[in-house]
Amino acid sequence: MTPKTRAIVPVHYAGVACAMDAIMDLARKRGVFVIEDAAQAVNSRYRDRFLGTIGDIGAYSFHETKNFISGEGGAIVINNERFIERAEIIREKGTNRSKFFRGETDKYTWVDIGSSYLPSEIIAAFLYAQLENIYLITQRRREIFEYYADALVPLSERGLLRIPGPVVGGRTNYHLFSVVLEDEGTRNALMDHLKRRGVLAVFHYVPLHTSPMGLSMGYREGQLPVTESISGRLLRLPFYYELTREDQDIVIDGIREFFG
Ligand SMILES: *Cc1c(COP(=O)(O)O)cnc(C)c1O
């Protein structure tokens, strides 16, 4: 943090909570806002609170890769009253149309910047059906997660790969299952091995600070050594609601075969 820091943006990776008590304490002490990137964390908890509802603002994603989807789309959770009115305006193309609909003004007009962030009724209905089944979907994802974890414990005990540890002091939504390999070469070799067996396992984007944009803002490789190390060694296993035991077995057998 520098004197110019205005906000902290914790990312609840894989639906697992950041250390929110420490982050909120620090933010309050320094007088900065907290904006939770809870894109992957819909229905996850930190202690007894839902992720995305702890900071000043939280952002959820309903992108097709997430647990609850509308193709593209998301939601913002506003926990600080001073941001509510402006958020309504920004999502309504920079107009005070929400106020107009509530009868708080006799016509609506353009008052700020904005764009068209409104989901259609059809998209909302598609998403709503999943939210009605939020516990069922989460339960199924939990089974998929635990099946991978149980099967990979022996390889993890032999030190060949790392699997996600238990979540303490909260609850995950089982957004994804990733393994961390010894080094980048091993990760890429395992990925190729699985691909030859028809299994698509992928890693993530490059770390932001080493992206062209990050570099243009003055960041340099080497500044976040843990991020850089993990991003080269991490592999995500196929993970979606309809994934069957049989298909999971193909993934697991492929990994076992790779390690002999
Ligand atoms: C998916 C994701 C986003 C982006 O969400 P969109 O709905 O595509 O805007 C942002 N942050 C994280 C951590 C994500 O996983």
The ligand as an SDF file (V2000), in Angstrom:
LIG
                    3D

 15 15  0  0  0  0  0  0  0  0999 V2000
  -14.6090  -14.6660  -14.0600 C   0  0  0  0  0  0  0  0  0  0  0  0
  -13.8290  -13.7050  -13.2470 C   0  0  0  0  0  0  0  0  0  0  0  0
  -13.9180  -12.3310  -13.4460 C   0  0  0  0  0  0  0  0  0  0  0  0
  -14.7090  -11.7250  -14.5800 C   0  0  0  0  0  0  0  0  0  0  0  0
  -16.0490  -11.9720  -14.5210 O   0  0  0  0  0  0  0  0  0  0  0  0
  -16.9520  -11.5020  -15.7770 P   0  0  0  0  0  0  0  0  0  0  0  0
  -18.3370  -11.9030  -15.4300 O   0  0  0  0  0  0  0  0  0  0  0  0
  -16.4120  -12.2140  -16.9840 O   0  0  0  0  0  0  0  0  0  0  0  0
  -16.7820  -10.0260  -15.8770 O   0  0  0  0  0  0  0  0  0  0  0  0
  -13.2300  -11.4890  -12.6090 C   0  0  0  0  0  0  0  0  0  0  0  0
  -12.4630  -11.9740  -11.6100 N   0  0  0  0  0  0  0  0  0  0  0  0
  -12.3290  -13.2890  -11.3950 C   0  0  0  0  0  0  0  0  0  0  0  0
  -11.4760  -13.7770  -10.2650 C   0  0  0  0  0  0  0  0  0  0  0  0
  -12.9990  -14.2090  -12.2070 C   0  0  0  0  0  0  0  0  0  0  0  0
  -12.8600  -15.5220  -11.9900 O   0  0  0  0  0  0  0  0  0  0  0  0
  1  2  1  0
  2  3  1  0
  2 14  2  0
  3  4  1  0
  3 10  2  0
  4  5  1  0
  5  6  1  0
  6  7  2  0
  6  8  1  0
  6  9  1  0
 10 11  1  0
 11 12  2  0
 12 13  1  0
 12 14  1  0
 14 15  1  0
M  END
$$$$
